[in-house]
């Protein structure tokens, strides 16, 4: 694909440290590997193959999409599906007091899917799934994600935005039983923010749940 500056291989990097040993990390263009010449617009698909001397072989895939509609329903659609796993032969080092920890699972992985659809009439659909093999996996292998991003949850939200009001229906389930997370089956919310009353004499804020 002449629009893509790489040919099969997105990138390759070499690293070495005391926790993972010598590492060869590679990312590949899945469309080119499978011979898909005319990939649909707004789609990107990568495969990753990684070797870590003290841990084992890692593998994963990342699929990113940005489309103008979904299943005939108009409205901007975007999302990402990301998976990475490894048969781990090493030990976790998570900081002072948490060194040389035996993993809770032999095969360790993270599956993340985030989806959002901006639908007609100011409706917005958000979906998310986050499944992790054990409590220490993200902190060991995806430390920036663990430190800076929101907790991985599994649920759905249908929301309608209108001026300074919103109405939403939310459902969440706890797939990762080793984390403390709230389940909502389901939850309804209505927000009314900054409504002027009596010619700006008062300002009304409301949240009903």
Legacy VTK file of the C-alpha trace (Angstrom):
# vtk DataFile Version 3.0
C-alpha trace
ASCII
DATASET POLYDATA
POINTS 209 float
0.000 0.000 0.000
1.744 3.158 -1.212
-0.148 5.212 1.392
1.765 3.349 4.102
5.497 4.150 4.399
6.339 0.713 5.837
6.402 -2.664 4.090
5.044 -5.550 6.194
6.991 -4.512 9.307
5.739 -1.474 11.220
8.687 -1.385 13.604
11.282 -3.519 15.367
13.044 -2.602 18.597
15.779 -4.218 20.680
15.959 -3.776 24.446
17.625 -5.273 27.484
16.904 -4.982 31.207
17.197 -7.061 34.374
13.473 -7.885 34.585
12.701 -9.031 31.024
16.193 -9.817 29.724
17.040 -9.330 26.047
13.939 -8.316 24.098
13.061 -8.258 20.400
9.738 -6.455 19.923
8.075 -6.285 16.512
4.852 -4.921 15.019
3.537 -6.091 11.642
0.958 -4.808 9.152
-1.800 -7.448 9.255
-3.460 -6.335 6.015
-0.222 -6.731 4.047
0.627 -10.070 5.681
-2.785 -11.424 4.640
-2.534 -9.982 1.140
-5.479 -7.594 1.572
-4.617 -4.914 -0.968
-7.690 -2.688 -0.782
-8.380 -2.355 2.905
-11.561 -0.446 3.814
-11.095 3.227 4.637
-10.758 4.061 8.301
-9.386 0.663 9.389
-5.932 -0.162 10.740
-4.802 -3.616 11.907
-1.474 -4.607 13.469
-0.002 -7.861 14.756
2.738 -7.990 17.384
5.328 -10.729 17.962
7.675 -10.237 20.913
10.505 -12.224 22.470
11.602 -11.581 26.056
14.580 -13.593 27.221
13.480 -13.911 30.855
9.718 -14.091 30.236
8.857 -15.901 26.999
7.132 -15.172 23.691
4.427 -12.529 23.583
1.840 -12.046 20.867
-1.057 -9.715 20.216
-3.132 -7.693 17.810
-4.523 -4.147 17.644
-7.484 -3.172 15.481
-8.451 0.507 15.166
-11.478 1.767 13.265
-13.047 5.123 12.381
-16.120 4.970 10.155
-18.948 7.350 9.108
-21.683 4.801 9.955
-22.331 1.342 11.396
-24.777 -1.236 10.039
-26.604 1.468 8.122
-26.970 3.730 11.171
-25.403 7.129 10.354
-23.032 8.911 12.691
-19.322 8.841 13.438
-18.120 5.480 14.789
-14.711 4.923 16.342
-13.001 2.385 18.513
-10.073 0.132 19.288
-9.700 -3.575 20.068
-6.361 -4.535 21.622
-5.116 -7.936 22.795
-1.717 -9.043 24.072
-0.748 -12.257 25.865
2.269 -14.275 26.950
3.139 -17.641 28.484
5.119 -16.107 31.327
8.196 -17.923 32.656
9.459 -15.032 34.763
8.771 -13.146 37.985
7.080 -9.795 38.554
8.932 -6.813 39.978
6.486 -4.065 40.957
8.574 -1.865 43.244
9.861 -1.822 46.816
8.398 -4.647 48.885
6.939 -6.334 45.802
9.831 -8.030 44.083
10.285 -11.553 42.726
6.526 -12.234 42.743
5.248 -15.436 41.155
2.550 -14.685 38.526
-0.980 -15.780 39.413
-1.436 -17.380 35.969
0.825 -19.225 33.520
-0.792 -17.613 30.478
-1.264 -13.906 31.064
-3.168 -11.504 28.862
-5.112 -8.283 28.471
-8.135 -7.803 26.200
-9.447 -4.249 25.768
-12.246 -2.992 23.517
-13.572 0.576 23.458
-16.307 1.730 21.071
-18.299 4.934 20.594
-21.060 5.765 18.119
-22.390 9.322 17.722
-25.918 8.581 16.521
-28.705 10.829 15.167
-30.924 12.939 17.476
-27.985 13.601 19.849
-27.754 9.989 21.049
-24.368 8.504 21.936
-23.592 4.801 22.457
-20.431 3.823 24.345
-19.282 0.224 24.837
-16.233 -1.086 26.677
-14.823 -4.478 27.595
-11.739 -5.039 29.724
-10.580 -8.542 30.647
-7.279 -9.216 32.456
-5.757 -12.557 33.425
-4.521 -11.532 36.897
-4.244 -8.562 39.231
-0.579 -7.721 38.504
-0.484 -8.080 34.723
-1.186 -4.471 33.720
1.159 -3.038 36.331
3.970 -5.315 35.128
3.576 -5.044 31.347
1.556 -1.856 30.725
2.730 0.405 33.541
1.836 3.726 31.893
-1.667 2.455 31.197
-1.950 1.258 34.801
-0.726 4.577 36.229
-2.455 7.107 33.980
-5.557 5.706 32.277
-8.968 4.826 33.685
-9.620 1.411 35.177
-10.626 -1.196 32.641
-14.314 -1.959 32.996
-16.974 -3.833 31.046
-20.246 -2.123 30.305
-22.482 -0.056 28.048
-23.902 3.449 28.146
-26.638 4.992 26.008
-26.732 8.764 26.474
-28.681 11.653 24.974
-27.270 15.171 25.177
-29.527 18.210 24.732
-28.150 21.671 25.540
-27.381 21.617 29.282
-29.191 18.332 29.977
-28.313 14.690 29.583
-30.089 11.380 30.111
-28.241 8.079 30.247
-28.787 4.365 30.833
-25.696 2.519 32.080
-24.953 -1.140 32.768
-21.628 -2.461 34.120
-20.469 -5.954 35.088
-17.302 -6.966 36.963
-15.321 -9.482 34.893
-12.064 -9.062 36.820
-13.078 -10.478 40.184
-9.754 -9.543 41.837
-10.582 -5.799 41.520
-13.189 -3.867 43.483
-15.623 -2.402 40.941
-19.272 -1.363 41.135
-21.812 -3.213 39.030
-24.876 -1.402 37.666
-27.709 -3.510 36.296
-28.831 -0.985 35.124
-28.520 2.623 36.270
-30.428 5.671 34.971
-29.111 9.236 35.327
-30.440 12.669 34.437
-28.247 15.785 34.699
-29.396 19.395 34.413
-26.499 21.849 34.631
-26.483 25.641 34.996
-30.165 26.365 34.261
-31.037 30.062 34.755
-34.017 30.868 36.972
-35.759 34.251 37.481
-33.588 36.156 35.015
-30.298 34.763 36.378
-31.263 35.375 40.000
-30.696 31.669 40.668
-28.834 28.892 38.867
-30.240 25.380 39.030
-28.136 22.188 39.062
-29.770 18.775 39.361
-28.774 15.121 39.243
-31.408 12.402 39.448
-30.330 8.752 39.557
LINES 1 210
209 0 1 2 3 4 5 6 7 8 9 10 11 12 13 14 15 16 17 18 19 20 21 22 23 24 25 26 27 28 29 30 31 32 33 34 35 36 37 38 39 40 41 42 43 44 45 46 47 48 49 50 51 52 53 54 55 56 57 58 59 60 61 62 63 64 65 66 67 68 69 70 71 72 73 74 75 76 77 78 79 80 81 82 83 84 85 86 87 88 89 90 91 92 93 94 95 96 97 98 99 100 101 102 103 104 105 106 107 108 109 110 111 112 113 114 115 116 117 118 119 120 121 122 123 124 125 126 127 128 129 130 131 132 133 134 135 136 137 138 139 140 141 142 143 144 145 146 147 148 149 150 151 152 153 154 155 156 157 158 159 160 161 162 163 164 165 166 167 168 169 170 171 172 173 174 175 176 177 178 179 180 181 182 183 184 185 186 187 188 189 190 191 192 193 194 195 196 197 198 199 200 201 202 203 204 205 206 207 208
